[in-house]
Amino acid sequence: MIDKQITTKYSAEKITVLKGLKAVRKRPAMYIGDTGKRGLHHLVYEVVDNSVDEALVGYCSAIKVVFETNGGVSVEDNGRGIPVDIHKTEKKPALEVVMTILHAGGKFDKGSYKVSGGLHGVGVSVVNALSSNLKAEVYRDGYIYTQTYERGHPTSKVTKGQKTNKTGTRVTFLPDHEIFKETDWDFELIADRLRELAYLNKGLEIKLIDRRREEPQEESFKYKGGLSDFVKFLDSGSNPLHNKVITINKENGIVPVDAALRYGDGYTDNILSFVNNINTIEGGTHMSGFRSALTRGMNSYGTKNNLLKGKKGEKITLSGEDFREGLTAVLSVKVAEPQFEGQTKTKLGNGDVKGIVDAVVYEGLHEFLEQNPSIAKRIIDKALLAHRSREAARKARDLIRRKSALEGSSLPGKLADCSNREPSMCEIYLVEGDSAGGSAKQGRDRRFQAILPLRGKVINAEKARIDKLLSNNEIQSIITALGTGFGGEEDDDENGTKRTAADFDIDRLRYHKIILMTDADVDGSHIRTLLLTFLYRKMPQLITNGNIFIAQPPLYRLKQGKKEAYAYNDIEREVLMERMKKDNKTTKIDIQRYKGLGEMNPEQLWNTTMDPERRTLQIVTIDNEELTMKTFQNLMGNDVEARRTFIENNAEFVVNLDI
C-alpha cells in the first residue's frame, strides 16, 4: 500500500468543489462513454473506484458488490466513510456535496489521496444523476448516516441513525430506465474487472454477489501475491520457462513501481500496463521505461556472462523483440497527476515516469538475474532462438516491402483495388475464398471498396514464429495490401525508437476500414478467428485505432412470390415469416439457408452485406485486455486442456452452430 501517513484528518475541508452536474443527464455519453452496456457497467466501476482509492491509502481492506433482486447494485467498503460534516464553502454536508456536485471529492485534495483510480474521475455524482434512486449510507464516528436521492436530487437530509462499530460507505443505486435502454448486469464482465483490481491491489478482498438468482452466485477475489499471481493467471495456458515469477517492487519513490514477469515457451508476448489501476492499453512512458530496462538489463547480463554469441561464436546484441518473445508481464505504477493521451485516452504521457520506471526495473531485473543464473541462461537462450528466427523474418519483411505499392511496385495480383486513393474514404474486404471474392469484386462499389480474396486458412499467429508467419503467402498479401509494414522496434533501448522502412507504421495504412467477410459456418468462424489472431498479436494498433470490422452476411433468404427478405439470425427469420404470413396467407414461403458467401450473387451480396446504406458492421474492440489475451491463448495456443475447458465453459453462449 502507499504511505498511510499522508493524512489522518479526512473531513469536509478536504472536499474540493468543481461545479457542474446539470449536463450529465442531458449528455450522459460525455461522462460514461455511452448509454449501452459499457456505460451501464461504468456506473459500478465509478463507485468501486472510490472504495479502491481508500485501499490505495491503506484505509480499506474489503469491498462488497451486490446485484440486488430489484435490478439495483450496492457497493460497500470498510474504509473511513465519506465525511458528513458541513462543507465550509457549500454550507451543506460533505456527503451531499460529493453525491450532487460534479468533480467534488477528496481525490482533488492531495493531502487526502496521493493518487486515485478512475480514468475520468467523474465520480459518484454522475452515478447519482443517472440513477432513478440512490441511497448513501456512511458508517463513521460511531453512527450510521443516511441520505437518499432521485435522479441526482436529494430527497432527504443527511440523517444520523443507529450506533455502529463499523466504518465505511455503502452506496445502493438503481440505473434510470429513462437513460439506459437495457439494465441487465453482466456478472462475468463485472467479475473480470473486480478480479483485475484485486490483483493490482495486493491483499484487498473484493466480493461479488448476485442475488437475482434463486441460489445467489458469489465470487471472492483476494491475492496475497498481487502481480505475481496475476502473471500466473495470464500465462496459465502456456508452459513456463521458469516457475519462479520475477517480481520488482519499489513503493517508496515519487512514482511507486510494481512489476512481475515470467517467460513461457510461446512466441507471442502478453504485457499489460496500468496507471492508478487504469489499463493503459496504448502503453505510454511507463511502458517505454519498462521495455528499455528489459532490453538493456538482459543484454548487460548476457554480455557480462559471455552468453550472447552467434552461430560462429561472434558477439551479438539482441533487440527488445527478441527478449519479449514468450514474455508475460504486468506493470503497475501510481502517478499523482497522470496525463493521458492517445486514441482511447489510455496512453500515459508523463515524461518523467519513463526514467523512473527504467531505473527501478533495470535494478530489480539485474538483481534477480544475478541471483538466479540458471533461469537467466534459459531466458537468454530463448531470446537467441528468437533472434535467429527474426533475422530470417527480416528478409521476408524486406521482400514484402519491396512488393509494396508505396515503394512503387505492384500490389498483390489477386487484390482488386479501389480507384480512390484517400485512405479515410477507402475500405478493404478480406474475403474467404475465390468464389465469394469473385461475387464481391462484381458487386462492390469500385470507387472506394477493395477486395482481397484469401485461399484456405491463414497460419495461426499464436503458435508460429515470426519467420514462419511471414513466409505465409496469405499473410504476405494482407501486409502488402494494407501498406503499413510489419513489426519493428518500439522504445526498447536507451537510444529510443529504431525504425526502418519495412517496420509497422499506421500512418501508411491504405484503407481506414478493414472488413473481415467470411462464411457463416464453422470454417468461416475459424478463418475469421485466425485473421483476428494475426491482427491482435501482430498489428494491435489497427484494433485500438478502430480500423477492424466484421461483416454480417445474412443466414437466410426468404422468398414469397416476388417478395424477398433476408434474416441475419433465427429470431429475425421467425419474425419475417410471421409478417409474410399475415400479408399473404396463401403463397408459400421459400427459405434458403446460406452456407457460404459464394451462394449469393453479386447483387445479393451488395444489398445485404456491402452496401453502406443497408449493411451491418461490427467494430472490433478490446474491452478487457487480460481476458482477450487469455481467450486467444486458450483458443489458439498449444494447451489442449485449456482449450477444452474454454469450450465447455462457453458452449451455452454459442449461436448459429453449424454441425
Buried (B, 14 or more C-beta within 10 A) or exposed (E): BBEEEBBEEBBBBBBBBEEEBEEBBEEBEEBBBEBEBEBBBBBBBBBBBBBBBBBBBBBBBBBBBBBBEEBBBBBBBBBBBBBBBBBEEBEBBBBBBBBBBBBBBBBBBBEBBBBBBBBBBBBBBBBBBBBBBBBBBBBBEEBBBBBBBBBBEBEEEBEEEEEBEBBBBBBBBBBBEEBBEEBEBEBEBBBBBBBBBBBBBBEBBBBBBBBBEEEEEEBEBBBEBBBBBBBBBBBBBBEBBBEEBBBBBBEEEEBBBBBBBBBBEBBBBBBBBBBBBBBBBBBBBBBBBBBBBBBBBBBBBBBEBEBBEEEEEEEBEBBBBBBBBBBBBBBBBBBEEBBBEBEBEBBBEBEEBBBBBBBBBBBBBBEBBEEBEEBBBBBBEBBBBBBBBBEBBBEBBEBBBEBBBBEEEEBBEBBBBBEBEEBEEBBBBBBBBEBBBBBBBBBBBBEBBBBBBBEEBBBBBBBBBBBBBBBBEBBBBBBBBBBBBBBBBBBBBEEEEBEEBBBBBBEBBBBBBBBBBBBBBEBBBBBBBBBBBBBBBBBBBBBBBBBBBBBBBBBBBBBBEEEBBBBBBEEBBEEBBEEBEEEEEEBEBEEBEBBBBBBBEBEBBBBBBBEEEEBEBEEBEBEBBBBBBBBBBBBBBBBEEBBEEBEEEEEEEEEEEEE
